[in-house]
């Protein structure tokens, strides 16, 4: 019951934070920081509502997420291996992240940030990564194709 109540409270925070998400339009350069902050704030609201510590921003994880988002577009498939067969841990280490990767969540869509996070939270596998108690850092990035399709990547480190 507590988890349901926490999710509803956090959902209300997400709605207010993400009201201006992508909504299927092209993401401008000016929106980039705003979208990243909204995602981090929304994730941390959910974590806080469940009694978990917040995830801090990691430039290295963000760089690894951005690289993988672009690579998924090149491969035209959402999966956790790079075109050079690198794993999420390989990519994070290459980007300079010193810790362990708790998990990586990905998506291929044109969804708004709110819809994206809702879909990740609705699936136990991705929800468990986002809500991992051992997580302490995150990177979140995307690559948007000219047709509007977005390749989203969030990495959680701990």
Helices and strands as residue ranges (DSSP letters): H 2-17, G 29-31, H 32-49, E 56-57, H 59-75, H 88-94, E 101-109, H 113-122, H 124-130, E 137-144, E 150-157
